[in-house]
Amino acid sequence: MPTSYWKIPLFDLDYGEEEIEAATQVLRSRWLSMGPQVEAFEKEFATAMGVRHAIAVSSASSALYLSLLAVGARDGAEVVQPAMNFVAAANMTRAVRAVPIFADILSLEEPTISPEEIRRKITAKTKAVVVMHYAGYPCRMAEISAICREHQISLIEDACHAIGAQYQDSQKRFPHGRFVGGCSDVACFSFYSNKNLAVGEGGMILTDRGDLVEPLKRMRCHGMTQFVWDRHAGADYYDIVSEGFNFRFDEVRAAMGRIQLRKLPEKNKRRALLAHHYQERLSQQDRFKVAYRNYSGDSAYHLMSLIASSQEERALLVQQLKSAGVQTTLHYPCVSDLTAFSDGDSDETPVSRDFGRGVVVVPLFPGLTVEQVDWICDLICSTPRSTL
Ligand SMILES: Cc1ncc(COP(=O)(O)O)c(C=O)c1O
């Protein structure tokens, strides 16, 4: 469906002349594959998030794949992860021949992985835990990182929704202002078109662990000792010293990403204003639950999610918005409800199952207006009780 079909699309790209100019300059430079723009983007990204190392890759899926390999979560190992997630973590777990073990979320209002559930699912075979900061709201990282330390297993953040969000911890166990991505062995970000920092496709790995940097960089580029830009700059030999892939990022998207990174705090602030307006308006109804309605911490406000009490109620809401020209989507079906993962049992993770069967994501992007949010809320509040 073309975007123009919708009066209000789910998301809209938000870039202007600066990004166009940055991309044009790269084209004029006549160097397109990984080079100085990628290096500069990595440095600026690491600095902005307060983490030592950043490694740009082709997508968050390749970031997850490399991260699992780098921490040794492979070949029969178990990887505990939320049942309420985009399928990338589960797919990548299988791709490294490990086994995804699904843990339930805390509640319909706080749909991130439950620390108690993580504890329950850890076995002698567990090598890593993957968490996902749903909709941009950080997971309970203080408790989760303590569990991982206690069991000596690696912690991987799928931070695709939460770029620029800060952890919140009532006991102040994190240094003030710790950004998402800085509280784990590795954190993975996506720059796919619908993300808060969007360049079409792309990803980033953040880590404070110096020992992981070289293996990650090598695997990104075929297991090579010298990289493409090094060879362009004069290195005339390379060896292959590990398994490897082509998960490289490129110069045009890095140049655009650098501009988008500078704009990120302002754009996240705008998202916050709109999300709070939605929450205030929707507090006048109790038919549909609103995720994170009472959340007091920081967020990147990536998604605005409502949860209907049944699939029938969900269909009524989707139809009401669709007939008015408002696009919605489903983020996400419970992973063990998906055919490819149907060997899992979604009854094992009932909160994720109910969330997946009821969730409706409504438009949230910096270019949305407060008036449009009001109109969408009016539509939500007047959803018919039945189609008859
Ligand atoms: C939570 C989550 N994880 C992983 C991914 C995969 O990202 P990519 O498309 O960059 O591989 C996405 C992308 O939509 C996502 O939302």
The ligand as a Gaussian input file, in Angstrom:
#p B3LYP/6-31G(d) Opt

LIG

0 1
 C       13.102000      -5.054000      17.923000
 C       13.771000      -5.283000      16.604000
 N       14.804000      -6.126000      16.536000
 C       15.455000      -6.355000      15.384000
 C       15.080000      -5.737000      14.219000
 C       15.801000      -6.044000      12.951000
 O       16.388000      -4.904000      12.422000
 P       16.974000      -4.885000      10.933000
 O       15.804000      -4.719000      10.019000
 O       17.896000      -3.704000      10.911000
 O       17.677000      -6.169000      10.728000
 C       14.013000      -4.849000      14.234000
 C       13.586000      -4.178000      12.987000
 O       12.513000      -3.842000      12.683000
 C       13.335000      -4.609000      15.461000
 O       12.293000      -3.755000      15.538000

